[in-house]
Amino acid sequence: QLQLVESGGALVQPGGSLRLSCAASGFSLDSYAIGWFRQAPGKEREGVSCIDKSDGSTDYADSVKGRFTISRDNAKNTVYLQMNSLRPEATAVYYCAARLPLLRSCTLSPWYSSWGQGTQVTVSS
C-alpha cells in the first residue's frame, strides 16, 4: 500500500525558509507524479507545486513562483519542497500526494489517489 509521510514543517518567521520532505515506503516515488498541496484553516485545499513522473517537469501556483522549488531525490525516495521568502499567508498544513501510476503528468488540481497525513507550517513573528 502506498504510504507517504511528510516532514519538515515548523514555526518560521516571515522571510524565512523551510524544506519539506515527502518520503515513500513500499514503492518508488519516481514511478509517480507527485504534488504538494496546502490547506489553511477555513480554506479549501490548494495546489502549491507538482512534479511529473518521467521528465521532471514542474508546475507552481502563481503565489509561490520564484520562491518555492520542488525536486526529487530518487536515491532517497523522497520529494522535497524548498520554500523561501515565506509569508504569513503560507501558514497551512502541507500535504504531498501521488497520482495513479499510469498518469505521467502532475496537476495542481487535487486529482491524486494517495495522500500523506500532512505537516504544519506556521509563518509568524
C-alpha positions in Angstrom: 0.0 0.0 0.0 1.2 3.5 -0.9 2.4 5.4 2.2 3.5 9.0 2.0 5.0 10.7 5.1 5.6 14.5 5.2 8.1 16.1 7.5 9.9 19.4 7.9 7.0 21.6 9.0 7.8 24.2 11.7 7.3 27.7 13.0 9.3 30.1 11.0 9.5 33.9 10.8 8.3 35.8 7.8 11.1 35.9 5.2 12.5 32.6 6.4 12.9 29.2 4.7 11.8 25.7 5.2 12.3 22.4 3.3 9.5 19.9 3.4 10.1 16.3 2.7 7.7 13.7 1.3 9.1 10.2 1.9 7.6 7.0 0.5 7.5 3.4 1.7 6.6 0.4 -0.2 7.1 1.9 -3.7 9.4 4.0 -5.7 8.4 7.7 -5.8 9.9 8.1 -9.3 7.1 6.0 -10.6 4.5 8.6 -9.7 3.7 12.2 -10.4 3.8 14.0 -7.1 2.0 17.1 -5.9 2.3 19.4 -2.9 -0.9 20.9 -1.5 -1.8 23.1 1.5 -4.9 23.8 3.5 -5.3 26.7 5.8 -8.0 26.8 8.4 -11.3 27.6 6.9 -10.0 27.4 3.4 -10.1 24.9 0.6 -7.0 22.7 -0.2 -4.9 24.4 -2.9 -2.2 23.1 -5.1 1.2 24.5 -4.5 3.6 22.6 -6.7 3.9 19.4 -8.6 6.5 17.3 -10.5 5.9 15.0 -13.4 6.5 11.2 -13.3 9.0 11.0 -16.1 10.7 14.1 -17.4 10.7 16.0 -14.1 8.6 18.9 -15.5 7.3 21.0 -12.7 4.4 23.4 -12.1 3.8 26.0 -9.4 0.9 28.1 -8.1 1.4 31.8 -9.1 1.5 32.7 -5.5 4.7 30.7 -4.9 6.6 31.0 -8.2 10.1 32.1 -7.8 10.1 31.3 -4.1 9.3 27.6 -3.9 11.1 24.7 -5.6 10.0 21.1 -5.9 12.6 18.4 -6.5 13.2 14.7 -6.4 15.9 12.6 -4.8 15.3 9.1 -6.2 18.2 7.6 -4.3 16.4 8.7 -1.1 12.9 8.0 -2.5 11.9 11.5 -1.4 10.4 14.6 -3.0 11.2 18.0 -1.5 9.6 21.3 -1.4 12.0 24.1 -0.7 10.2 27.2 0.5 12.0 30.5 0.6 10.8 34.1 1.5 7.9 32.7 3.4 4.9 34.9 4.1 2.3 34.6 6.8 -0.3 33.5 4.2 1.7 30.4 3.7 0.6 29.1 7.1 -1.2 25.9 6.5 -1.0 22.1 6.7 1.1 20.9 3.8 0.3 17.6 2.1 2.1 15.5 -0.5 0.1 13.3 -2.8 0.8 10.7 -5.6 -1.2 10.2 -8.8 -2.2 6.9 -10.2 0.9 5.3 -11.8 -0.5 5.4 -15.3 -0.7 9.2 -15.2 2.6 10.8 -16.3 1.7 14.4 -15.8 1.2 16.2 -12.5 -1.5 18.7 -11.8 -2.3 21.4 -9.3 -5.8 20.1 -9.0 -6.4 17.6 -6.2 -6.8 14.6 -8.6 -4.5 12.4 -6.7 -5.1 8.9 -5.4 -2.8 8.7 -2.3 -2.2 11.4 0.3 0.1 11.8 3.3 -1.0 13.0 6.7 0.3 16.5 6.4 2.9 18.7 8.2 2.1 22.0 9.8 3.9 25.1 8.6 3.4 28.3 10.5 4.8 31.6 9.4 4.6 34.2 12.2 6.8 36.6 14.0 
